[in-house]
Amino acid sequence: MSSQMPSPWITSHTPAPKPNQNRALDLACGKGRHSFYLASLGWHVTAIDRDLGDTDQTGSPNISWIEADLECGHWPLGNTLFDLIVVTNYLHRPLFADIRKALAPNGLLIYQTFMLGNEAYGRPRSPDFLLNPNELANVFSDWDIIEFVQGPVFANNDSEITALKQSIAVRKTA
């Protein structure tokens, strides 16, 4: 089980699963902090990352682990639909189309990653991995945006900026 706490953005927007609406995807899952969190709520999670070597894959029977390169030009999940998709601290723009197709009607996407300006605070610094202002809101503008925020992220109970991020919670219209 991952020792990192899930992102507050993810925990504040993740609903409880419903019968027949309980399939979640943790895209670019890393060590699985959000996969374990979602599984603890009762979601059936598909967790995918290019390297699962340092990931404890024994922590939950509700998680299916897939090691695959998401940036090779081939969507490894076929036509599988998910009721919830979570993406944090990861950006590969060609996947936007695949994410849109993989989210079931009325499904929820919760996405949070770094934006331009973050290079002043740390990694990533390359514009290839930094969202443009309002980019997530623009990409998903035809869906029901529940909440969208962008700007500085502060250290716990501090005024020190640690990163610049964009965050969106958006429901795919049926």
C-alpha positions as CSV (number, residue, x, y, z in Angstrom):
1,M,0.0,0.0,0.0
2,S,1.3,3.5,-0.9
3,S,2.5,5.6,2.1
4,Q,1.6,8.8,0.3
5,M,-1.6,10.5,1.1
6,P,-4.1,11.1,-1.8
7,S,-4.4,14.5,-3.2
8,P,-7.0,16.7,-1.4
9,W,-8.4,17.6,-4.9
10,I,-9.0,13.9,-5.5
11,T,-10.5,13.2,-2.1
12,S,-12.8,16.2,-2.2
13,H,-14.3,15.3,-5.6
14,T,-14.4,11.5,-5.5
15,P,-18.0,10.2,-5.0
16,A,-18.8,6.8,-3.5
17,P,-19.3,4.2,-6.2
18,K,-22.8,3.1,-7.2
19,P,-24.0,-0.4,-8.2
20,N,-23.1,-0.9,-11.8
21,Q,-21.1,2.4,-11.8
22,N,-18.0,1.4,-9.9
23,R,-15.2,1.1,-12.5
24,A,-12.3,3.6,-11.9
25,L,-9.1,4.3,-13.8
26,D,-6.0,5.7,-12.2
27,L,-4.1,6.9,-15.2
28,A,-0.3,7.1,-14.7
29,C,-0.8,5.8,-11.2
30,G,2.8,5.9,-10.0
31,K,3.0,4.0,-6.7
32,G,-0.8,3.8,-6.5
33,R,-1.7,6.3,-3.8
34,H,-5.0,7.1,-5.6
35,S,-5.6,3.5,-6.6
36,F,-5.5,2.4,-3.0
37,Y,-7.7,5.3,-1.9
38,L,-10.3,4.6,-4.6
39,A,-10.3,0.8,-3.7
40,S,-10.8,1.7,-0.1
41,L,-14.0,3.5,-1.1
42,G,-15.3,0.4,-3.0
43,W,-14.2,1.3,-6.5
44,H,-12.9,-1.5,-8.8
45,V,-9.7,0.2,-10.0
46,T,-7.6,-0.3,-13.1
47,A,-4.2,1.3,-12.2
48,I,-1.8,1.8,-15.1
49,D,1.7,3.1,-15.3
50,R,4.8,2.6,-17.4
51,D,6.8,1.2,-14.4
52,L,5.2,-0.6,-11.5
53,G,8.5,-2.0,-10.2
54,D,8.3,0.0,-6.9
55,T,4.6,-0.4,-6.5
56,D,3.1,-2.7,-3.8
57,Q,0.6,-4.6,-6.0
58,T,-0.6,-6.8,-3.1
59,G,-2.5,-4.1,-1.2
60,S,-6.0,-4.6,-2.6
61,P,-7.9,-7.2,-4.5
62,N,-10.0,-4.4,-6.0
63,I,-7.1,-3.1,-8.1
64,S,-6.0,-4.5,-11.4
65,W,-2.4,-3.4,-12.2
66,I,-1.3,-2.8,-15.8
67,E,2.3,-1.9,-16.7
68,A,2.2,-0.1,-20.1
69,D,3.7,2.8,-21.8
70,L,1.0,5.4,-22.2
71,E,3.1,7.5,-24.6
72,C,3.8,4.9,-27.3
73,G,0.8,5.9,-29.4
74,H,-1.3,2.9,-28.6
75,W,-4.1,3.1,-26.0
76,P,-3.6,-0.1,-24.0
77,L,-7.2,-0.3,-22.5
78,G,-9.1,-0.9,-25.7
79,N,-12.7,0.1,-25.6
80,T,-13.1,-0.3,-21.8
81,L,-15.3,2.4,-20.3
82,F,-14.8,3.8,-16.8
83,D,-17.2,5.6,-14.5
84,L,-14.4,7.6,-12.9
85,I,-11.0,8.6,-14.2
86,V,-8.3,10.1,-12.0
87,V,-5.1,11.8,-13.3
88,T,-2.6,13.6,-11.2
89,N,0.8,15.1,-11.9
90,Y,0.9,13.8,-15.4
91,L,0.4,15.3,-18.9
92,H,0.6,13.7,-22.3
93,R,-1.7,15.8,-24.5
94,P,-2.3,13.0,-27.1
95,L,-4.1,11.1,-24.4
96,F,-6.9,13.6,-24.1
97,A,-8.8,12.0,-26.9
98,D,-8.4,8.5,-25.3
99,I,-9.5,9.8,-21.9
100,R,-12.6,11.3,-23.5
101,K,-13.5,8.0,-25.2
102,A,-12.7,5.9,-22.1
103,L,-15.1,7.9,-19.8
104,A,-18.5,6.4,-19.7
105,P,-21.6,8.6,-20.2
106,N,-22.2,10.5,-16.9
107,G,-18.7,9.5,-15.8
108,L,-16.5,11.8,-13.8
109,L,-13.0,12.9,-14.7
110,I,-10.8,14.4,-11.9
111,Y,-7.6,15.8,-13.2
112,Q,-4.9,17.8,-11.5
113,T,-1.4,18.6,-12.9
114,F,1.2,21.3,-13.3
115,M,0.8,24.4,-15.5
116,L,3.0,27.1,-17.0
117,G,4.8,29.1,-14.4
118,N,5.6,25.9,-12.4
119,E,9.2,26.0,-13.7
120,A,9.8,28.8,-11.1
121,Y,9.0,26.3,-8.3
122,G,10.4,23.0,-9.5
123,R,9.8,20.2,-11.8
124,P,8.5,19.7,-14.4
125,R,9.9,22.7,-16.2
126,S,9.4,21.7,-19.9
127,P,6.4,23.3,-21.5
128,D,5.6,19.8,-22.9
129,F,4.6,18.8,-19.4
130,L,2.9,22.1,-18.3
131,L,-0.6,23.0,-19.1
132,N,-1.4,26.4,-20.7
133,P,-3.7,28.7,-18.8
134,N,-7.3,27.3,-18.9
135,E,-6.2,24.3,-21.0
136,L,-8.2,21.7,-19.0
137,A,-11.3,23.8,-19.0
138,N,-10.9,24.3,-22.8
139,V,-10.3,20.7,-23.6
140,F,-13.4,19.6,-21.6
141,S,-15.6,22.6,-22.2
142,D,-18.3,20.6,-23.8
143,W,-18.8,18.6,-20.6
144,D,-20.3,19.7,-17.3
145,I,-17.5,21.4,-15.4
146,I,-18.2,20.9,-11.7
147,E,-15.2,22.8,-10.6
148,F,-12.0,24.2,-12.2
149,V,-9.2,26.0,-10.5
150,Q,-5.7,27.1,-11.5
151,G,-2.9,28.9,-9.8
152,P,-0.6,28.5,-6.9
153,V,-0.5,25.6,-4.5
154,F,0.7,26.4,-1.0
155,A,2.7,24.4,1.5
156,N,0.5,23.1,4.4
157,N,-0.7,26.1,6.5
158,D,1.9,28.3,4.9
159,S,2.1,31.2,2.4
160,E,5.0,29.5,0.5
161,I,4.1,28.6,-3.0
162,T,5.2,25.1,-3.9
163,A,3.8,24.7,-7.4
164,L,1.4,26.0,-10.0
165,K,-1.4,23.6,-11.0
166,Q,-4.7,23.3,-12.8
167,S,-7.4,21.1,-11.4
168,I,-10.7,20.1,-12.9
169,A,-13.6,17.9,-11.9
170,V,-15.9,17.4,-14.9
171,R,-18.8,15.1,-15.8
172,K,-19.2,13.7,-19.3
173,T,-22.6,14.6,-20.6
174,A,-24.6,11.6,-21.8
